[in-house]
Amino acid sequence: QVQFVESGGGLVQAGGSLRLSCAASGRTFSTYVMGWFRQAPGKERDLVAAINYSGNSIFYTNSVKGRFTISRDNAKNTVYLQMNSLKPEDTAVYYCAANENRGFSQRDPRLVDYWGQGTQVTVSS
């Protein structure tokens, strides 16, 4: 059974930075395309960023382009989301997501194979 454990959320002022981490245990990390979703209160869970195994295919939603960076360290079975220039509208619960041998082209959270437990990110104005 594979598990994904997140860390790194918290409270930060607008303009600040946070780095989220998601560590995988269990099956081989190389079979997973990794992503980060977020869900604000009363809103749907949306895909923020995704990265394939080699890191040569990366997706960002428009609202985070130029501010967020997704990366992975396959030796450590970990994916990261570096978030810079944070805005109050980035406030949400952030979820690590994994799909086995396929990407997130449909961006539908109902199709995700595995989830992390979620970590709260709060950006104050």
C-alpha positions in Angstrom: 0.0 0.0 0.0 1.5 3.3 -1.0 1.2 6.4 1.2 1.9 10.1 0.6 2.7 12.3 3.5 2.7 16.0 3.1 4.4 18.7 5.1 5.3 22.4 4.9 2.0 24.3 5.1 1.4 27.2 7.4 0.6 30.9 7.8 2.5 33.5 5.8 2.0 37.1 4.9 1.3 38.1 1.3 4.4 38.2 -0.7 6.0 35.5 1.3 7.1 32.0 0.4 6.4 28.4 1.5 7.6 25.0 0.3 5.4 22.0 0.5 6.8 18.5 0.4 5.1 15.2 -0.3 7.0 12.0 0.6 6.0 8.6 -0.8 6.4 5.3 0.8 5.6 1.8 -0.4 5.7 1.2 -4.1 8.3 2.6 -6.4 8.0 6.3 -6.9 9.0 6.0 -10.6 5.6 4.8 -11.6 3.8 8.0 -10.5 3.0 11.2 -12.2 2.8 13.7 -9.3 0.6 16.7 -8.8 -0.6 19.3 -6.4 -4.3 20.2 -6.1 -5.8 22.9 -3.8 -9.2 23.5 -2.4 -10.4 26.7 -0.9 -13.5 26.8 1.3 -16.7 26.4 -0.7 -14.8 25.8 -3.9 -13.8 22.8 -6.0 -10.5 21.0 -5.7 -8.4 22.2 -8.6 -5.1 21.1 -10.1 -2.3 23.6 -9.4 0.8 21.8 -10.9 1.9 18.4 -12.1 5.2 16.8 -13.1 6.1 13.5 -14.8 8.8 11.1 -13.6 11.7 12.7 -15.4 10.6 16.2 -14.8 10.6 17.1 -18.5 6.9 17.6 -18.6 5.4 20.1 -16.2 2.0 21.8 -15.9 1.0 24.9 -14.0 -2.4 26.4 -13.8 -2.4 30.0 -15.1 -2.8 31.7 -11.8 0.4 30.3 -10.4 2.7 30.5 -13.4 5.9 32.4 -12.6 5.3 32.1 -8.8 5.1 28.4 -8.1 7.6 25.7 -9.0 7.0 21.9 -8.8 9.9 19.6 -8.6 10.7 16.0 -7.6 13.7 14.2 -6.1 13.2 10.6 -7.2 16.1 9.4 -4.9 14.1 10.7 -2.0 10.7 9.7 -3.3 9.6 13.3 -2.7 7.8 15.9 -4.7 7.9 19.6 -3.8 5.9 22.7 -4.5 7.9 26.0 -4.0 5.4 28.8 -3.6 6.7 32.4 -3.9 5.0 35.8 -4.0 2.0 34.3 -2.2 -1.3 36.0 -2.4 -4.4 35.8 -0.2 -6.2 34.0 -3.0 -3.7 31.2 -2.7 -5.2 30.3 0.7 -6.4 26.7 0.5 -5.8 23.2 1.6 -3.1 21.8 -0.7 -3.2 18.1 -1.5 -0.5 16.0 -3.0 -1.8 13.7 -5.7 -0.4 10.7 -7.6 -1.5 8.9 -10.7 0.1 5.6 -11.6 1.5 5.6 -15.1 -0.7 8.4 -16.4 -1.0 12.1 -16.1 -3.6 14.7 -15.0 -4.8 15.7 -18.4 -8.4 15.7 -17.4 -7.6 17.6 -14.1 -10.5 15.8 -12.5 -9.9 15.0 -8.8 -12.3 12.1 -9.0 -9.8 10.3 -11.3 -6.8 10.7 -9.0 -5.3 7.4 -7.8 -3.8 8.5 -4.5 -4.0 11.5 -2.2 -2.0 13.0 0.6 -3.7 14.1 3.7 -3.7 17.7 2.8 -1.9 20.7 4.4 -3.3 24.1 5.1 -1.8 27.2 3.5 -3.1 30.5 4.7 -1.9 33.8 3.2 -2.7 36.9 5.2 -3.1 40.3 3.5 
